[in-house]
Amino acid sequence: MARIIIIGAGITGVTSAYALLSRGHDVTIVERHRYPAMETSFANGGQLSASNAEVWNSMATILKGMRWIFRADAPLLFNMRPSLHKYSWLAEFVAAIGKHRANTVETTRLAIAARHHLFEIAEREAIDFDVSRCGILHFYRNPETFAQARRSNPLLVEGGLDRHEVSPAEIARIEPSLSGEFCGGFFTPSDSTGDIHKFTSGLAEACTRKGARFVLGSEVSNIALRPDGVSVRLQAADSLGEGRADGSDARRLQDEEILEGDAVMVCAGVASRALAAMLGDRVNIYPVKGYSITVMLGDEASQAAAPRVSLLDEDAKIVTSRLGDDRFRVAGTAEFNGINRDIRADRVQPLVAWSERHFPGMSTRQVVPWAGLRPMTPTMMPVVGPGRHPRVFYNTGHGHLGWTLSAITAEIAAGYLDTESFRNS
């Protein structure tokens, strides 16, 4: 049994903790917020989407981004202010175009494997997270975009996905509430949706029952690496310190605390880049902001007018999920603007307008906006595995697919600590 310190209590950190606990390790999870799942794992689009596994590295993406760059309401917002990190990240993004096929196929395979692990965990631990095995419907208004999707679909099929083309008439049959004129679509019946925050919070409670220790409200100020272990120095981030995963029975963290362990695993989202630099590694993650709205379906008419099948509008780059009877999640946009968590009304309004246009019978009287930072690598592939030092491991950089991939990358990351090389280090 090893003592593992995990940094980050979002979806990747908590699934990693669970995988390590299941292998008999002693686990401590450090999180700067008062509760788990309070950043990018709070209110994302909700899709568990192997059908969205195609990586963005392609000339088609670059050309589309160039057309969008000066449109205020476009799915992409790019702050032109000079930034060495941003422009070097983009250069590496372009350099990875040659890996588009291989990375798409591999991501699809990982996503399919992940769903089995996630559903098994949810059943084993009795986690209610508004799961719906409704399938995901991609639809297209633009024939050019639809033609590109037809060219890309064989890559998803090669990765093992059951995804088939549907006609406009079939789109209307699959989701009758959807209004609009479409030239076609693709449907993936095996994809699902669910509330990432409810799942992560429930899994954090399961980890606590299995003996995990959560140190909440704590910032990492230093990490010391030794041949025989690690020391993680913490400082209080706010008034809440160590306690249960739900924040109860907590005590104030002292001004400073040092955790001792046999290894450290970084699962800290957009903060992973700075932590990796502290550990002597380069993890090139850029924060790409995404927005969501949660439409509260407060009356029977709105509940009937909102869709049950999960949707992805490929032209607007907007996804939807139905979370139970009374919530409808709409998410999208990609904003390259550094570490900026501001919720901008001009980026939220297009999501509201899109919802009103496609579901006119649904009331948008009560809408809750949110923004989160996706931890994106230039290759769109997560960083999973050991660092330079034998006591350092990573499970981070999942971009827009953290919810989709987390259950399998947690297993992969935990497996590195069962290897002979780590046991003998």
Secondary structure, DSSP 8 states (H G I E B T S, - for coil): --EEEEE--SHHHHHHHHHHHHTT-EEEEEESSSSSS-STTSS---EE-GGG---S-SHHHHHHHHHHTT-TTSSEEE--S--HHHHHHHHHHHHGGGGHHHHHHHHHHHHHHHHHHHHHHHHHHT-----B---EEEEES-HHHHHHHHHHHHHHHHTT---EEE-HHHHHHH-TT--S--SEEEEETT-EE--HHHHHHHHHHHHHHTT-EEEESEEEEEEEEETTEEEEEEEESSS--EE-TTSTT-----SEEEEEESEEEE--GGGHHHHHHHTT-----EEEEEEEEEEE--SHHHHHHS-SSEEEETTTTEEEEEETTTEEEEEEEEEE-SS-----HHHHHHHHHHHHHH-TTS--SSEEEEEEEEEE-TTS--EEEE-SSTTEEEEE--GGGHHHHHHHHHHHHHHHTTSHHHHT-
